[in-house]
Amino acid sequence: MNFLKEQTILVIDDQKLIRQMIEQILTGFGPIYEAENGKDGIEKAIKLKPDLIILDVTMEGMDGFETCEILKSKEETADIPVVFLTGRDN
């Protein structure tokens, strides 16, 4: 019997290439869903209730910090772990 549950992962990043690279790296861990902006990511997180969210800090419109703040303020998504991803060097 396999006791390891597949982990549902939501990747929120405005760059398609980055989303594809993350998906390749995480292949085999479970279903991976993508969102290209904060608004879409919040909607998908509420609907999917993923086990993990990987969130880009720098995005057009709503940035990762604002997206995370909204996710953490909603009962449905408040307990989902969020890992920030950034290309920033400061």
PDB file of N, CA, C and O in Angstrom, chain B, residues numbered from 101:
ATOM      1  N   MET B 101       0.846  -1.186   0.000  1.00  0.00           N
ATOM      2  CA  MET B 101       0.000   0.000   0.000  1.00  0.00           C
ATOM      3  C   MET B 101       0.886   1.243   0.000  1.00  0.00           C
ATOM      4  O   MET B 101       1.858   1.320   0.752  1.00  0.00           O
ATOM      5  N   ASN B 102       0.551   2.196  -0.833  1.00  0.00           N
ATOM      6  CA  ASN B 102       1.331   3.429  -0.926  1.00  0.00           C
ATOM      7  C   ASN B 102       0.722   4.482  -0.010  1.00  0.00           C
ATOM      8  O   ASN B 102      -0.412   4.914  -0.214  1.00  0.00           O
ATOM      9  N   PHE B 103       1.485   4.892   1.003  1.00  0.00           N
ATOM     10  CA  PHE B 103       1.003   5.882   1.957  1.00  0.00           C
ATOM     11  C   PHE B 103       1.344   7.308   1.541  1.00  0.00           C
ATOM     12  O   PHE B 103       0.885   8.263   2.169  1.00  0.00           O
ATOM     13  N   LEU B 104       2.136   7.461   0.498  1.00  0.00           N
ATOM     14  CA  LEU B 104       2.513   8.794   0.051  1.00  0.00           C
ATOM     15  C   LEU B 104       1.449   9.338  -0.898  1.00  0.00           C
ATOM     16  O   LEU B 104       1.193   8.764  -1.956  1.00  0.00           O
ATOM     17  N   LYS B 105       0.847  10.430  -0.514  1.00  0.00           N
ATOM     18  CA  LYS B 105      -0.180  11.093  -1.316  1.00  0.00           C
ATOM     19  C   LYS B 105       0.498  12.006  -2.326  1.00  0.00           C
ATOM     20  O   LYS B 105       1.452  12.711  -1.998  1.00  0.00           O
ATOM     21  N   GLU B 106       0.001  11.987  -3.549  1.00  0.00           N
ATOM     22  CA  GLU B 106       0.507  12.948  -4.518  1.00  0.00           C
ATOM     23  C   GLU B 106       0.171  14.347  -4.034  1.00  0.00           C
ATOM     24  O   GLU B 106      -0.899  14.576  -3.470  1.00  0.00           O
ATOM     25  N   GLN B 107       1.069  15.264  -4.251  1.00  0.00           N
ATOM     26  CA  GLN B 107       0.891  16.640  -3.815  1.00  0.00           C
ATOM     27  C   GLN B 107       0.444  17.503  -4.990  1.00  0.00           C
ATOM     28  O   GLN B 107       1.097  17.523  -6.034  1.00  0.00           O
ATOM     29  N   THR B 108      -0.651  18.205  -4.823  1.00  0.00           N
ATOM     30  CA  THR B 108      -1.129  19.133  -5.839  1.00  0.00           C
ATOM     31  C   THR B 108      -0.384  20.448  -5.666  1.00  0.00           C
ATOM     32  O   THR B 108      -0.334  21.003  -4.569  1.00  0.00           O
ATOM     33  N   ILE B 109       0.186  20.938  -6.743  1.00  0.00           N
ATOM     34  CA  ILE B 109       1.004  22.151  -6.698  1.00  0.00           C
ATOM     35  C   ILE B 109       0.434  23.177  -7.671  1.00  0.00           C
ATOM     36  O   ILE B 109       0.082  22.850  -8.805  1.00  0.00           O
ATOM     37  N   LEU B 110       0.351  24.421  -7.210  1.00  0.00           N
ATOM     38  CA  LEU B 110      -0.072  25.532  -8.058  1.00  0.00           C
ATOM     39  C   LEU B 110       1.107  26.474  -8.227  1.00  0.00           C
ATOM     40  O   LEU B 110       1.658  26.970  -7.244  1.00  0.00           O
ATOM     41  N   VAL B 111       1.492  26.721  -9.465  1.00  0.00           N
ATOM     42  CA  VAL B 111       2.597  27.629  -9.783  1.00  0.00           C
ATOM     43  C   VAL B 111       2.001  28.921 -10.340  1.00  0.00           C
ATOM     44  O   VAL B 111       1.319  28.910 -11.364  1.00  0.00           O
ATOM     45  N   ILE B 112       2.266  30.033  -9.654  1.00  0.00           N
ATOM     46  CA  ILE B 112       1.770  31.333 -10.093  1.00  0.00           C
ATOM     47  C   ILE B 112       2.964  32.182 -10.513  1.00  0.00           C
ATOM     48  O   ILE B 112       3.746  32.630  -9.675  1.00  0.00           O
ATOM     49  N   ASP B 113       3.091  32.395 -11.803  1.00  0.00           N
ATOM     50  CA  ASP B 113       4.211  33.162 -12.355  1.00  0.00           C
ATOM     51  C   ASP B 113       3.765  33.736 -13.685  1.00  0.00           C
ATOM     52  O   ASP B 113       3.085  33.058 -14.455  1.00  0.00           O
ATOM     53  N   ASP B 114       4.134  34.968 -13.964  1.00  0.00           N
ATOM     54  CA  ASP B 114       3.702  35.598 -15.201  1.00  0.00           C
ATOM     55  C   ASP B 114       4.562  35.228 -16.411  1.00  0.00           C
ATOM     56  O   ASP B 114       4.267  35.642 -17.532  1.00  0.00           O
ATOM     57  N   GLN B 115       5.615  34.456 -16.191  1.00  0.00           N
ATOM     58  CA  GLN B 115       6.472  34.040 -17.301  1.00  0.00           C
ATOM     59  C   GLN B 115       6.260  32.554 -17.598  1.00  0.00           C
ATOM     60  O   GLN B 115       6.534  31.688 -16.766  1.00  0.00           O
ATOM     61  N   LYS B 116       5.772  32.291 -18.792  1.00  0.00           N
ATOM     62  CA  LYS B 116       5.463  30.917 -19.195  1.00  0.00           C
ATOM     63  C   LYS B 116       6.689  30.005 -19.101  1.00  0.00           C
ATOM     64  O   LYS B 116       6.578  28.863 -18.655  1.00  0.00           O
ATOM     65  N   LEU B 117       7.852  30.502 -19.517  1.00  0.00           N
ATOM     66  CA  LEU B 117       9.068  29.696 -19.475  1.00  0.00           C
ATOM     67  C   LEU B 117       9.387  29.245 -18.045  1.00  0.00           C
ATOM     68  O   LEU B 117       9.777  28.098 -17.828  1.00  0.00           O
ATOM     69  N   ILE B 118       9.226  30.126 -17.093  1.00  0.00           N
ATOM     70  CA  ILE B 118       9.488  29.778 -15.690  1.00  0.00           C
ATOM     71  C   ILE B 118       8.487  28.729 -15.217  1.00  0.00           C
ATOM     72  O   ILE B 118       8.868  27.771 -14.544  1.00  0.00           O
ATOM     73  N   ARG B 119       7.215  28.900 -15.563  1.00  0.00           N
ATOM     74  CA  ARG B 119       6.204  27.906 -15.170  1.00  0.00           C
ATOM     75  C   ARG B 119       6.544  26.541 -15.760  1.00  0.00           C
ATOM     76  O   ARG B 119       6.401  25.522 -15.085  1.00  0.00           O
ATOM     77  N   GLN B 120       6.990  26.515 -17.004  1.00  0.00           N
ATOM     78  CA  GLN B 120       7.349  25.252 -17.649  1.00  0.00           C
ATOM     79  C   GLN B 120       8.565  24.614 -16.973  1.00  0.00           C
ATOM     80  O   GLN B 120       8.598  23.399 -16.779  1.00  0.00           O
ATOM     81  N   MET B 121       9.556  25.421 -16.618  1.00  0.00           N
ATOM     82  CA  MET B 121      10.757  24.892 -15.957  1.00  0.00           C
ATOM     83  C   MET B 121      10.393  24.295 -14.592  1.00  0.00           C
ATOM     84  O   MET B 121      10.868  23.215 -14.241  1.00  0.00           O
ATOM     85  N   ILE B 122       9.570  24.980 -13.840  1.00  0.00           N
ATOM     86  CA  ILE B 122       9.161  24.472 -12.523  1.00  0.00           C
ATOM     87  C   ILE B 122       8.386  23.175 -12.691  1.00  0.00           C
ATOM     88  O   ILE B 122       8.577  22.229 -11.926  1.00  0.00           O
ATOM     89  N   GLU B 123       7.522  23.128 -13.681  1.00  0.00           N
ATOM     90  CA  GLU B 123       6.753  21.908 -13.926  1.00  0.00           C
ATOM     91  C   GLU B 123       7.678  20.735 -14.259  1.00  0.00           C
ATOM     92  O   GLU B 123       7.455  19.622 -13.783  1.00  0.00           O
ATOM     93  N   GLN B 124       8.706  20.969 -15.065  1.00  0.00           N
ATOM     94  CA  GLN B 124       9.659  19.902 -15.389  1.00  0.00           C
ATOM     95  C   GLN B 124      10.390  19.426 -14.141  1.00  0.00           C
ATOM     96  O   GLN B 124      10.581  18.225 -13.949  1.00  0.00           O
ATOM     97  N   ILE B 125      10.796  20.358 -13.300  1.00  0.00           N
ATOM     98  CA  ILE B 125      11.524  20.006 -12.078  1.00  0.00           C
ATOM     99  C   ILE B 125      10.653  19.186 -11.130  1.00  0.00           C
ATOM    100  O   ILE B 125      11.138  18.260 -10.480  1.00  0.00           O
ATOM    101  N   LEU B 126       9.378  19.524 -11.055  1.00  0.00           N
ATOM    102  CA  LEU B 126       8.492  18.894 -10.081  1.00  0.00           C
ATOM    103  C   LEU B 126       7.688  17.717 -10.637  1.00  0.00           C
ATOM    104  O   LEU B 126       6.846  17.156  -9.935  1.00  0.00           O
ATOM    105  N   THR B 127       7.939  17.345 -11.880  1.00  0.00           N
ATOM    106  CA  THR B 127       7.232  16.213 -12.472  1.00  0.00           C
ATOM    107  C   THR B 127       7.414  14.976 -11.589  1.00  0.00           C
ATOM    108  O   THR B 127       8.523  14.648 -11.166  1.00  0.00           O
ATOM    109  N   GLY B 128       6.307  14.309 -11.327  1.00  0.00           N
ATOM    110  CA  GLY B 128       6.338  13.104 -10.513  1.00  0.00           C
ATOM    111  C   GLY B 128       5.862  13.316  -9.087  1.00  0.00           C
ATOM    112  O   GLY B 128       5.585  12.347  -8.379  1.00  0.00           O
ATOM    113  N   PHE B 129       5.762  14.559  -8.655  1.00  0.00           N
ATOM    114  CA  PHE B 129       5.290  14.843  -7.300  1.00  0.00           C
ATOM    115  C   PHE B 129       3.775  14.866  -7.216  1.00  0.00           C
ATOM    116  O   PHE B 129       3.209  14.732  -6.131  1.00  0.00           O
ATOM    117  N   GLY B 130       3.119  15.035  -8.344  1.00  0.00           N
ATOM    118  CA  GLY B 130       1.664  15.113  -8.383  1.00  0.00           C
ATOM    119  C   GLY B 130       1.227  16.120  -9.416  1.00  0.00           C
ATOM    120  O   GLY B 130       2.047  16.670 -10.152  1.00  0.00           O
ATOM    121  N   PRO B 131      -0.078  16.364  -9.472  1.00  0.00           N
ATOM    122  CA  PRO B 131      -0.599  17.310 -10.460  1.00  0.00           C
ATOM    123  C   PRO B 131      -0.060  18.720 -10.232  1.00  0.00           C
ATOM    124  O   PRO B 131       0.013  19.199  -9.100  1.00  0.00           O
ATOM    125  N   ILE B 132       0.314  19.371 -11.327  1.00  0.00           N
ATOM    126  CA  ILE B 132       0.832  20.737 -11.266  1.00  0.00           C
ATOM    127  C   ILE B 132      -0.076  21.617 -12.118  1.00  0.00           C
ATOM    128  O   ILE B 132      -0.316  21.344 -13.294  1.00  0.00           O
ATOM    129  N   TYR B 133      -0.566  22.669 -11.497  1.00  0.00           N
ATOM    130  CA  TYR B 133      -1.438  23.617 -12.185  1.00  0.00           C
ATOM    131  C   TYR B 133      -0.709  24.946 -12.303  1.00  0.00           C
ATOM    132  O   TYR B 133       0.190  25.246 -11.517  1.00  0.00           O
ATOM    133  N   GLU B 134      -1.103  25.735 -13.289  1.00  0.00           N
ATOM    134  CA  GLU B 134      -0.434  27.008 -13.541  1.00  0.00           C
ATOM    135  C   GLU B 134      -1.426  28.156 -13.527  1.00  0.00           C
ATOM    136  O   GLU B 134      -2.596  28.002 -13.877  1.00  0.00           O
ATOM    137  N   ALA B 135      -0.926  29.311 -13.114  1.00  0.00           N
ATOM    138  CA  ALA B 135      -1.663  30.568 -13.228  1.00  0.00           C
ATOM    139  C   ALA B 135      -0.664  31.621 -13.667  1.00  0.00           C
ATOM    140  O   ALA B 135       0.484  31.619 -13.224  1.00  0.00           O
ATOM    141  N   GLU B 136      -1.102  32.527 -14.543  1.00  0.00           N
ATOM    142  CA  GLU B 136      -0.162  33.503 -15.104  1.00  0.00           C
ATOM    143  C   GLU B 136      -0.217  34.865 -14.420  1.00  0.00           C
ATOM    144  O   GLU B 136       0.509  35.781 -14.805  1.00  0.00           O
ATOM    145  N   ASN B 137      -1.070  35.004 -13.410  1.00  0.00           N
ATOM    146  CA  ASN B 137      -1.108  36.254 -12.655  1.00  0.00           C
ATOM    147  C   ASN B 137      -1.751  36.014 -11.297  1.00  0.00           C
ATOM    148  O   ASN B 137      -2.309  34.947 -11.044  1.00  0.00           O
ATOM    149  N   GLY B 138      -1.669  37.010 -10.432  1.00  0.00           N
ATOM    150  CA  GLY B 138      -2.179  36.863  -9.070  1.00  0.00           C
ATOM    151  C   GLY B 138      -3.668  36.610  -9.008  1.00  0.00           C
ATOM    152  O   GLY B 138      -4.120  35.754  -8.248  1.00  0.00           O
ATOM    153  N   LYS B 139      -4.436  37.341  -9.795  1.00  0.00           N
ATOM    154  CA  LYS B 139      -5.897  37.179  -9.773  1.00  0.00           C
ATOM    155  C   LYS B 139      -6.293  35.761 -10.167  1.00  0.00           C
ATOM    156  O   LYS B 139      -7.098  35.123  -9.488  1.00  0.00           O
ATOM    157  N   ASP B 140      -5.727  35.271 -11.263  1.00  0.00           N
ATOM    158  CA  ASP B 140      -6.004  33.914 -11.727  1.00  0.00           C
ATOM    159  C   ASP B 140      -5.518  32.889 -10.695  1.00  0.00           C
ATOM    160  O   ASP B 140      -6.175  31.875 -10.460  1.00  0.00           O
ATOM    161  N   GLY B 141      -4.366  33.165 -10.087  1.00  0.00           N
ATOM    162  CA  GLY B 141      -3.821  32.264  -9.081  1.00  0.00           C
ATOM    163  C   GLY B 141      -4.715  32.140  -7.862  1.00  0.00           C
ATOM    164  O   GLY B 141      -4.907  31.043  -7.337  1.00  0.00           O
ATOM    165  N   ILE B 142      -5.260  33.255  -7.412  1.00  0.00           N
ATOM    166  CA  ILE B 142      -6.169  33.234  -6.257  1.00  0.00           C
ATOM    167  C   ILE B 142      -7.409  32.419  -6.584  1.00  0.00           C
ATOM    168  O   ILE B 142      -7.837  31.589  -5.781  1.00  0.00           O
ATOM    169  N   GLU B 143      -7.993  32.650  -7.762  1.00  0.00           N
ATOM    170  CA  GLU B 143      -9.180  31.908  -8.174  1.00  0.00           C
ATOM    171  C   GLU B 143      -8.897  30.408  -8.245  1.00  0.00           C
ATOM    172  O   GLU B 143      -9.701  29.600  -7.778  1.00  0.00           O
ATOM    173  N   LYS B 144      -7.761  30.037  -8.825  1.00  0.00           N
ATOM    174  CA  LYS B 144      -7.419  28.619  -8.937  1.00  0.00           C
ATOM    175  C   LYS B 144      -7.122  28.006  -7.568  1.00  0.00           C
ATOM    176  O   LYS B 144      -7.481  26.856  -7.314  1.00  0.00           O
ATOM    177  N   ALA B 145      -6.473  28.763  -6.690  1.00  0.00           N
ATOM    178  CA  ALA B 145      -6.170  28.252  -5.353  1.00  0.00           C
ATOM    179  C   ALA B 145      -7.456  27.959  -4.579  1.00  0.00           C
ATOM    180  O   ALA B 145      -7.551  26.939  -3.896  1.00  0.00           O
ATOM    181  N   ILE B 146      -8.433  28.837  -4.684  1.00  0.00           N
ATOM    182  CA  ILE B 146      -9.715  28.624  -4.007  1.00  0.00           C
ATOM    183  C   ILE B 146     -10.407  27.389  -4.565  1.00  0.00           C
ATOM    184  O   ILE B 146     -10.956  26.585  -3.812  1.00  0.00           O
ATOM    185  N   LYS B 147     -10.383  27.240  -5.878  1.00  0.00           N
ATOM    186  CA  LYS B 147     -11.050  26.115  -6.535  1.00  0.00           C
ATOM    187  C   LYS B 147     -10.319  24.785  -6.288  1.00  0.00           C
ATOM    188  O   LYS B 147     -10.952  23.780  -5.965  1.00  0.00           O
ATOM    189  N   LEU B 148      -8.993  24.784  -6.439  1.00  0.00           N
ATOM    190  CA  LEU B 148      -8.214  23.542  -6.394  1.00  0.00           C
ATOM    191  C   LEU B 148      -7.784  23.135  -4.984  1.00  0.00           C
ATOM    192  O   LEU B 148      -7.611  21.950  -4.698  1.00  0.00           O
ATOM    193  N   LYS B 149      -7.613  24.121  -4.114  1.00  0.00           N
ATOM    194  CA  LYS B 149      -7.063  23.890  -2.772  1.00  0.00           C
ATOM    195  C   LYS B 149      -5.782  23.034  -2.844  1.00  0.00           C
ATOM    196  O   LYS B 149      -5.743  21.920  -2.323  1.00  0.00           O
ATOM    197  N   PRO B 150      -4.745  23.571  -3.494  1.00  0.00           N
ATOM    198  CA  PRO B 150      -3.508  22.795  -3.666  1.00  0.00           C
ATOM    199  C   PRO B 150      -2.794  22.576  -2.336  1.00  0.00           C
ATOM    200  O   PRO B 150      -3.080  23.250  -1.346  1.00  0.00           O
ATOM    201  N   ASP B 151      -1.867  21.630  -2.327  1.00  0.00           N
ATOM    202  CA  ASP B 151      -1.064  21.362  -1.142  1.00  0.00           C
ATOM    203  C   ASP B 151       0.070  22.365  -0.997  1.00  0.00           C
ATOM    204  O   ASP B 151       0.582  22.569   0.103  1.00  0.00           O
ATOM    205  N   LEU B 152       0.466  22.995  -2.104  1.00  0.00           N
ATOM    206  CA  LEU B 152       1.571  23.945  -2.119  1.00  0.00           C
ATOM    207  C   LEU B 152       1.351  24.958  -3.226  1.00  0.00           C
ATOM    208  O   LEU B 152       0.861  24.624  -4.305  1.00  0.00           O
ATOM    209  N   ILE B 153       1.722  26.212  -2.942  1.00  0.00           N
ATOM    210  CA  ILE B 153       1.698  27.257  -3.967  1.00  0.00           C
ATOM    211  C   ILE B 153       3.117  27.789  -4.124  1.00  0.00           C
ATOM    212  O   ILE B 153       3.760  28.173  -3.147  1.00  0.00           O
ATOM    213  N   ILE B 154       3.595  27.805  -5.366  1.00  0.00           N
ATOM    214  CA  ILE B 154       4.875  28.434  -5.681  1.00  0.00           C
ATOM    215  C   ILE B 154       4.529  29.741  -6.372  1.00  0.00           C
ATOM    216  O   ILE B 154       3.862  29.752  -7.406  1.00  0.00           O
ATOM    217  N   LEU B 155       4.992  30.848  -5.789  1.00  0.00           N
ATOM    218  CA  LEU B 155       4.509  32.172  -6.178  1.00  0.00           C
ATOM    219  C   LEU B 155       5.666  33.105  -6.513  1.00  0.00           C
ATOM    220  O   LEU B 155       6.579  33.296  -5.711  1.00  0.00           O
ATOM    221  N   ASP B 156       5.613  33.679  -7.708  1.00  0.00           N
ATOM    222  CA  ASP B 156       6.607  34.662  -8.142  1.00  0.00           C
ATOM    223  C   ASP B 156       6.395  35.965  -7.381  1.00  0.00           C
ATOM    224  O   ASP B 156       5.259  36.398  -7.186  1.00  0.00           O
ATOM    225  N   VAL B 157       7.479  36.581  -6.957  1.00  0.00           N
ATOM    226  CA  VAL B 157       7.398  37.855  -6.243  1.00  0.00           C
ATOM    227  C   VAL B 157       7.047  38.983  -7.200  1.00  0.00           C
ATOM    228  O   VAL B 157       6.190  39.812  -6.894  1.00  0.00           O
ATOM    229  N   THR B 158       7.699  39.021  -8.353  1.00  0.00           N
ATOM    230  CA  THR B 158       7.555  40.141  -9.278  1.00  0.00           C
ATOM    231  C   THR B 158       6.662  39.747 -10.451  1.00  0.00           C
ATOM    232  O   THR B 158       7.061  38.970 -11.318  1.00  0.00           O
ATOM    233  N   MET B 159       5.453  40.293 -10.463  1.00  0.00           N
ATOM    234  CA  MET B 159       4.525  40.053 -11.571  1.00  0.00           C
ATOM    235  C   MET B 159       3.864  41.375 -11.921  1.00  0.00           C
ATOM    236  O   MET B 159       3.759  42.274 -11.087  1.00  0.00           O
ATOM    237  N   GLU B 160       3.420  41.478 -13.167  1.00  0.00           N
ATOM    238  CA  GLU B 160       2.674  42.658 -13.604  1.00  0.00           C
ATOM    239  C   GLU B 160       1.362  42.729 -12.839  1.00  0.00           C
ATOM    240  O   GLU B 160       0.781  41.699 -12.497  1.00  0.00           O
ATOM    241  N   GLY B 161       0.898  43.937 -12.571  1.00  0.00           N
ATOM    242  CA  GLY B 161      -0.368  44.099 -11.860  1.00  0.00           C
ATOM    243  C   GLY B 161      -0.199  43.765 -10.390  1.00  0.00           C
ATOM    244  O   GLY B 161       0.496  44.474  -9.662  1.00  0.00           O
ATOM    245  N   MET B 162      -0.826  42.703  -9.960  1.00  0.00           N
ATOM    246  CA  MET B 162      -0.756  42.265  -8.566  1.00  0.00           C
ATOM    247  C   MET B 162       0.536  41.466  -8.352  1.00  0.00           C
ATOM    248  O   MET B 162       0.718  40.411  -8.959  1.00  0.00           O
ATOM    249  N   ASP B 163       1.431  41.966  -7.492  1.00  0.00           N
ATOM    250  CA  ASP B 163       2.683  41.242  -7.268  1.00  0.00           C
ATOM    251  C   ASP B 163       2.472  40.070  -6.311  1.00  0.00           C
ATOM    252  O   ASP B 163       1.374  39.865  -5.794  1.00  0.00           O
ATOM    253  N   GLY B 164       3.529  39.313  -6.087  1.00  0.00           N
ATOM    254  CA  GLY B 164       3.438  38.126  -5.254  1.00  0.00           C
ATOM    255  C   GLY B 164       3.097  38.415  -3.801  1.00  0.00           C
ATOM    256  O   GLY B 164       2.392  37.632  -3.164  1.00  0.00           O
ATOM    257  N   PHE B 165       3.588  39.528  -3.269  1.00  0.00           N
ATOM    258  CA  PHE B 165       3.292  39.866  -1.880  1.00  0.00           C
ATOM    259  C   PHE B 165       1.800  40.147  -1.693  1.00  0.00           C
ATOM    260  O   PHE B 165       1.187  39.671  -0.738  1.00  0.00           O
ATOM    261  N   GLU B 166       1.227  40.920  -2.609  1.00  0.00           N
ATOM    262  CA  GLU B 166      -0.201  41.222  -2.534  1.00  0.00           C
ATOM    263  C   GLU B 166      -1.035  39.957  -2.735  1.00  0.00           C
ATOM    264  O   GLU B 166      -2.030  39.744  -2.042  1.00  0.00           O
ATOM    265  N   THR B 167      -0.622  39.120  -3.688  1.00  0.00           N
ATOM    266  CA  THR B 167      -1.316  37.855  -3.932  1.00  0.00           C
ATOM    267  C   THR B 167      -1.302  36.991  -2.680  1.00  0.00           C
ATOM    268  O   THR B 167      -2.331  36.437  -2.294  1.00  0.00           O
ATOM    269  N   CYS B 168      -0.145  36.874  -2.046  1.00  0.00           N
ATOM    270  CA  CYS B 168      -0.017  36.063  -0.840  1.00  0.00           C
ATOM    271  C   CYS B 168      -0.879  36.630   0.288  1.00  0.00           C
ATOM    272  O   CYS B 168      -1.526  35.880   1.019  1.00  0.00           O
ATOM    273  N   GLU B 169      -0.882  37.944   0.423  1.00  0.00           N
ATOM    274  CA  GLU B 169      -1.687  38.577   1.469  1.00  0.00           C
ATOM    275  C   GLU B 169      -3.171  38.221   1.303  1.00  0.00           C
ATOM    276  O   GLU B 169      -3.861  37.937   2.281  1.00  0.00           O
ATOM    277  N   ILE B 170      -3.645  38.240   0.070  1.00  0.00           N
ATOM    278  CA  ILE B 170      -5.042  37.881  -0.195  1.00  0.00           C
ATOM    279  C   ILE B 170      -5.275  36.398   0.080  1.00  0.00           C
ATOM    280  O   ILE B 170      -6.280  36.031   0.690  1.00  0.00           O
ATOM    281  N   LEU B 171      -4.355  35.546  -0.365  1.00  0.00           N
ATOM    282  CA  LEU B 171      -4.488  34.111  -0.117  1.00  0.00           C
ATOM    283  C   LEU B 171      -4.558  33.811   1.378  1.00  0.00           C
ATOM    284  O   LEU B 171      -5.363  32.988   1.814  1.00  0.00           O
ATOM    285  N   LYS B 172      -3.721  34.474   2.152  1.00  0.00           N
ATOM    286  CA  LYS B 172      -3.676  34.221   3.591  1.00  0.00           C
ATOM    287  C   LYS B 172      -4.877  34.816   4.323  1.00  0.00           C
ATOM    288  O   LYS B 172      -5.167  34.423   5.453  1.00  0.00           O
ATOM    289  N   SER B 173      -5.576  35.755   3.694  1.00  0.00           N
ATOM    290  CA  SER B 173      -6.746  36.364   4.329  1.00  0.00           C
ATOM    291  C   SER B 173      -8.027  35.566   4.093  1.00  0.00           C
ATOM    292  O   SER B 173      -9.048  35.831   4.726  1.00  0.00           O
ATOM    293  N   LYS B 174      -7.976  34.596   3.189  1.00  0.00           N
ATOM    294  CA  LYS B 174      -9.160  33.801   2.858  1.00  0.00           C
ATOM    295  C   LYS B 174      -9.124  32.473   3.603  1.00  0.00           C
ATOM    296  O   LYS B 174      -8.105  31.782   3.618  1.00  0.00           O
ATOM    297  N   GLU B 175     -10.232  32.132   4.211  1.00  0.00           N
ATOM    298  CA  GLU B 175     -10.317  30.902   4.990  1.00  0.00           C
ATOM    299  C   GLU B 175      -9.947  29.669   4.162  1.00  0.00           C
ATOM    300  O   GLU B 175      -9.286  28.757   4.659  1.00  0.00           O
ATOM    301  N   GLU B 176     -10.379  29.647   2.893  1.00  0.00           N
ATOM    302  CA  GLU B 176     -10.152  28.470   2.043  1.00  0.00           C
ATOM    303  C   GLU B 176      -8.681  28.246   1.708  1.00  0.00           C
ATOM    304  O   GLU B 176      -8.278  27.117   1.428  1.00  0.00           O
ATOM    305  N   THR B 177      -7.873  29.307   1.734  1.00  0.00           N
ATOM    306  CA  THR B 177      -6.480  29.185   1.292  1.00  0.00           C
ATOM    307  C   THR B 177      -5.461  29.593   2.358  1.00  0.00           C
ATOM    308  O   THR B 177      -4.256  29.525   2.115  1.00  0.00           O
ATOM    309  N   ALA B 178      -5.921  30.007   3.515  1.00  0.00           N
ATOM    310  CA  ALA B 178      -5.024  30.548   4.552  1.00  0.00           C
ATOM    311  C   ALA B 178      -3.954  29.560   5.009  1.00  0.00           C
ATOM    312  O   ALA B 178      -2.849  29.974   5.360  1.00  0.00           O
ATOM    313  N   ASP B 179      -4.257  28.276   5.013  1.00  0.00           N
ATOM    314  CA  ASP B 179      -3.321  27.283   5.536  1.00  0.00           C
ATOM    315  C   ASP B 179      -2.443  26.628   4.469  1.00  0.00           C
ATOM    316  O   ASP B 179      -1.646  25.745   4.785  1.00  0.00           O
ATOM    317  N   ILE B 180      -2.577  27.045   3.231  1.00  0.00           N
ATOM    318  CA  ILE B 180      -1.763  26.461   2.164  1.00  0.00           C
ATOM    319  C   ILE B 180      -0.366  27.079   2.221  1.00  0.00           C
ATOM    320  O   ILE B 180      -0.232  28.303   2.192  1.00  0.00           O
ATOM    321  N   PRO B 181       0.680  26.244   2.302  1.00  0.00           N
ATOM    322  CA  PRO B 181       2.041  26.791   2.306  1.00  0.00           C
ATOM    323  C   PRO B 181       2.363  27.489   0.984  1.00  0.00           C
ATOM    324  O   PRO B 181       1.974  27.031  -0.091  1.00  0.00           O
ATOM    325  N   VAL B 182       3.086  28.613   1.090  1.00  0.00           N
ATOM    326  CA  VAL B 182       3.488  29.378  -0.080  1.00  0.00           C
ATOM    327  C   VAL B 182       5.014  29.498  -0.085  1.00  0.00           C
ATOM    328  O   VAL B 182       5.632  29.877   0.910  1.00  0.00           O
ATOM    329  N   VAL B 183       5.596  29.166  -1.228  1.00  0.00           N
ATOM    330  CA  VAL B 183       7.037  29.324  -1.427  1.00  0.00           C
ATOM    331  C   VAL B 183       7.206  30.445  -2.450  1.00  0.00           C
ATOM    332  O   VAL B 183       6.684  30.368  -3.562  1.00  0.00           O
ATOM    333  N   PHE B 184       7.940  31.485  -2.063  1.00  0.00           N
ATOM    334  CA  PHE B 184       8.195  32.599  -2.980  1.00  0.00           C
ATOM    335  C   PHE B 184       9.349  32.261  -3.903  1.00  0.00           C
ATOM    336  O   PHE B 184      10.327  31.633  -3.498  1.00  0.00           O
ATOM    337  N   LEU B 185       9.219  32.685  -5.148  1.00  0.00           N
ATOM    338  CA  LEU B 185      10.230  32.491  -6.168  1.00  0.00           C
ATOM    339  C   LEU B 185      10.553  33.857  -6.738  1.00  0.00           C
ATOM    340  O   LEU B 185       9.651  34.637  -7.043  1.00  0.00           O
ATOM    341  N   THR B 186      11.835  34.149  -6.884  1.00  0.00           N
ATOM    342  CA  THR B 186      12.201  35.441  -7.455  1.00  0.00           C
ATOM    343  C   THR B 186      13.552  35.369  -8.168  1.00  0.00           C
ATOM    344  O   THR B 186      14.429  34.581  -7.816  1.00  0.00           O
ATOM    345  N   GLY B 187      13.678  36.205  -9.161  1.00  0.00           N
ATOM    346  CA  GLY B 187      14.944  36.358  -9.847  1.00  0.00           C
ATOM    347  C   GLY B 187      15.732  37.542  -9.288  1.00  0.00           C
ATOM    348  O   GLY B 187      16.847  37.821  -9.728  1.00  0.00           O
ATOM    349  N   ARG B 188      15.145  38.227  -8.322  1.00  0.00           N
ATOM    350  CA  ARG B 188      15.810  39.384  -7.712  1.00  0.00           C
ATOM    351  C   ARG B 188      17.080  38.956  -6.991  1.00  0.00           C
ATOM    352  O   ARG B 188      17.181  37.835  -6.492  1.00  0.00           O
ATOM    353  N   ASP B 189      18.029  39.850  -6.947  1.00  0.00           N
ATOM    354  CA  ASP B 189      19.264  39.532  -6.231  1.00  0.00           C
ATOM    355  C   ASP B 189      19.472  40.426  -5.014  1.00  0.00           C
ATOM    356  O   ASP B 189      20.565  40.464  -4.448  1.00  0.00           O
ATOM    357  N   ASN B 190      18.420  41.150  -4.607  1.00  0.00           N
ATOM    358  CA  ASN B 190      18.533  41.986  -3.407  1.00  0.00           C
ATOM    359  C   ASN B 190      17.427  41.675  -2.422  1.00  0.00           C
ATOM    360  O   ASN B 190      17.363  42.283  -1.354  1.00  0.00           O
TER     361      ASN B 190
END
